[in-house]
Amino acid sequence: QVQLVESGGGLVQGGGSLRLSCVASGGTFSEYAVAWFRSAPGKEREFVAVGWSGDNTMYSDAVKGRFTISRDNALNTVYLQMDSLLPEDTAVYYCAADRSPRLAARGQTLYWGRGTQVTVSS
């Protein structure tokens, strides 16, 4: 059973940066792909990024070039560095984990955090 806890959200001005963290417990962290999703009011949940072994990563077109996913297996933590933030990035951000990068990226996993709110002002 993997437990995930997100942190690092907050209020930031447009053009600013935030770094989100997703700390995992209860599993062999290095075996898991970890994805970030976001959910804004009135919108469907949206894939943001996924990272897995071998420093492999994939991003949505909406964040490519602005967000960076990275991980520290020693700390059981995945980060999402968010730069050049836009008001449309405002959402609750969730991390999800699965041994399969494909399932993690699709959100087809049992392992989710509770989310952290990111608000970007214009």
Residue pairs with C-beta under 8 A, 6 or more apart in sequence:
1 26
1 27
2 24
2 25
2 26
2 27
2 32
2 97
2 111
3 24
3 25
3 26
3 111
4 22
4 23
4 24
4 34
4 95
4 96
4 97
4 111
4 112
4 113
5 22
5 23
5 113
5 114
6 20
6 21
6 22
6 93
6 94
6 95
6 113
6 114
6 115
6 116
7 20
7 21
7 23
7 116
8 18
8 19
8 20
8 21
8 116
9 18
9 20
9 92
9 93
9 116
9 117
9 118
9 119
10 18
10 117
10 118
10 119
11 119
11 120
11 121
12 18
12 85
12 118
12 119
12 120
12 121
13 120
13 121
14 85
14 86
14 87
14 120
14 121
14 122
15 84
15 85
16 85
16 120
17 81
17 82
17 83
17 84
17 85
18 82
18 85
18 118
19 79
19 80
19 81
19 82
20 36
20 79
20 80
20 82
20 93
20 95
20 116
20 118
21 77
21 78
21 79
22 34
22 36
22 77
22 78
22 79
22 80
22 95
22 113
23 75
23 76
23 77
24 32
24 34
24 76
24 77
24 78
24 97
25 76
27 97
29 73
29 76
30 53
30 73
31 53
31 99
32 52
32 97
32 98
32 99
32 104
32 111
33 50
33 51
33 52
33 53
33 97
33 98
33 99
33 100
33 101
33 104
33 105
34 50
34 51
34 52
34 69
34 71
34 78
34 95
34 96
34 97
34 104
35 47
35 48
35 49
35 50
35 51
35 95
35 96
35 97
35 98
35 104
35 105
35 107
36 48
36 49
36 50
36 69
36 78
36 80
36 93
36 94
36 95
36 96
37 45
37 46
37 47
37 48
37 93
37 94
37 95
37 96
37 107
38 45
38 46
38 48
38 89
38 91
38 92
38 93
38 94
38 118
39 45
39 46
39 91
39 92
39 94
39 115
40 46
40 90
40 91
40 92
43 91
45 94
45 107
46 60
46 62
46 91
47 60
47 105
47 106
47 107
48 59
48 60
48 62
48 63
48 67
48 80
48 93
49 57
49 58
49 59
49 60
49 63
49 67
49 69
49 80
50 57
50 58
50 69
50 101
50 104
50 105
51 57
51 69
51 70
51 71
51 78
52 101
52 104
56 101
57 69
58 101
58 105
59 67
59 69
62 88
63 82
63 89
66 82
66 83
66 84
66 85
67 80
67 81
67 82
67 83
68 79
68 80
68 81
68 83
69 78
69 79
69 80
69 81
70 78
70 79
70 81
71 77
71 78
71 79
72 78
72 79
78 95
80 93
80 95
82 89
82 118
85 118
85 120
86 120
87 120
87 121
87 122
88 120
89 118
89 120
90 118
90 119
90 120
91 117
91 118
92 115
92 116
92 117
92 118
93 115
93 116
93 117
93 118
94 112
94 113
94 114
94 115
95 112
95 113
96 104
96 107
96 109
96 111
96 112
96 113
97 104
97 109
97 111
98 104
98 108
98 109
98 111
103 109
